[in-house]
Amino acid sequence: MLSFALLAWLSMCASAAYWQVGRAAQGNSLSFLYAIEWPLFGILGVLGWIALVNVDTVSEHQAKARREYEEKMRAQAQAARVSEAEDPEMAAYNDHLAELAQQPKKKLWGH
């Protein structure tokens, strides 16, 4: 699907560049800039496609190790907080941060 989108993007950029070259040949000086711009948009599309295709996915083992590490760090922070005397404002702030840390992580790029 992503490759199809790239092909559609490249064909649109090539068509627009061809059209702008024709307009530039007819004397429209602004079209010279557009005739250069559309191929650059095509190149950016290829670079974006490469970046999206090469996105590393996280394996189940890596995700499990990450959850275990986060739980371990959360427990250490909780133990450190209990052992130290905190002022009430700092304790409330740390509780808020702990709640934020427990929220599920947002996934990017549909993974």
C-alpha positions as CSV (number, residue, x, y, z in Angstrom):
1,M,0.0,0.0,0.0
2,L,2.8,2.4,0.9
3,S,4.6,1.6,-2.4
4,F,1.4,2.3,-4.3
5,A,1.2,5.7,-2.6
6,L,4.8,6.4,-3.5
7,L,4.1,5.5,-7.2
8,A,1.1,7.8,-7.2
9,W,3.1,10.6,-5.6
10,L,5.9,10.2,-8.1
11,S,3.6,10.2,-11.1
12,M,1.8,13.3,-9.8
13,C,5.1,15.1,-9.3
14,A,6.4,14.1,-12.7
15,S,3.2,15.2,-14.4
16,A,3.3,18.6,-12.5
17,A,7.0,19.1,-13.4
18,Y,6.3,18.3,-17.1
19,W,3.4,20.7,-17.1
20,Q,5.5,23.5,-15.5
21,V,8.3,23.0,-18.0
22,G,5.8,23.5,-20.8
23,R,4.5,26.7,-19.1
24,A,8.0,27.9,-18.6
25,A,8.8,27.3,-22.3
26,Q,5.8,29.5,-23.2
27,G,7.3,32.4,-21.3
28,N,5.9,32.1,-17.7
29,S,9.0,32.8,-15.7
30,L,7.6,31.7,-12.4
31,S,7.1,28.2,-13.8
32,F,10.9,27.8,-14.0
33,L,10.9,27.7,-10.2
34,Y,8.0,25.2,-10.1
35,A,9.7,23.0,-12.7
36,I,12.6,22.6,-10.2
37,E,10.3,22.3,-7.2
38,W,8.2,19.3,-8.3
39,P,11.1,17.0,-8.8
40,L,12.4,18.0,-5.3
41,F,9.0,17.1,-3.9
42,G,9.3,13.7,-5.6
43,I,12.7,13.1,-4.0
44,L,11.3,14.1,-0.6
45,G,8.6,11.5,-1.2
46,V,11.2,8.8,-1.9
47,L,13.1,9.8,1.3
48,G,9.9,9.6,3.3
49,W,9.0,6.2,1.9
50,I,12.5,4.9,2.8
51,A,12.2,6.2,6.3
52,L,8.7,4.6,6.7
53,V,9.7,1.3,5.3
54,N,12.8,1.0,7.5
55,V,11.0,1.8,10.8
56,D,12.1,-0.8,13.3
57,T,9.3,-2.6,15.1
58,V,9.6,-3.6,18.7
59,S,9.5,-7.4,19.3
60,E,7.5,-8.9,22.1
61,H,10.6,-9.8,24.0
62,Q,11.9,-6.2,23.8
63,A,8.5,-4.9,25.0
64,K,8.4,-7.3,27.9
65,A,12.0,-6.3,28.9
66,R,10.9,-2.6,28.7
67,R,7.9,-3.2,30.9
68,E,10.0,-5.1,33.5
69,Y,12.6,-2.4,33.6
70,E,9.9,0.3,34.0
71,E,8.3,-1.6,36.8
72,K,11.7,-2.1,38.5
73,M,12.4,1.6,38.3
74,R,8.9,2.5,39.5
75,A,9.4,0.3,42.6
76,Q,12.8,1.8,43.3
77,A,11.4,5.3,43.0
78,Q,8.5,4.4,45.3
79,A,10.9,2.9,47.9
80,A,13.1,6.0,47.7
81,R,10.1,8.3,48.2
82,V,8.9,6.4,51.2
83,S,12.3,6.4,52.9
84,E,12.8,10.2,52.5
85,A,10.7,12.8,54.2
86,E,9.0,14.9,51.5
87,D,7.1,18.1,51.7
88,P,3.4,17.7,50.7
89,E,3.7,19.6,47.5
90,M,6.7,17.5,46.3
91,A,4.8,14.3,47.3
92,A,1.7,15.4,45.3
93,Y,3.9,16.3,42.3
94,N,5.7,12.9,42.5
95,D,2.4,11.1,42.7
96,H,1.2,13.0,39.5
97,L,4.4,11.9,37.7
98,A,3.9,8.3,38.8
99,E,0.3,8.4,37.4
100,L,1.7,9.7,34.1
101,A,4.3,6.9,34.0
102,Q,1.6,4.3,34.4
103,Q,-0.4,5.5,31.5
104,P,0.0,3.4,28.3
105,K,2.5,4.6,25.8
106,K,1.2,6.0,22.5
107,K,2.2,4.0,19.5
108,L,3.5,5.9,16.5
109,W,3.0,5.2,12.8
110,G,0.3,2.6,13.4
111,H,2.6,0.1,15.1
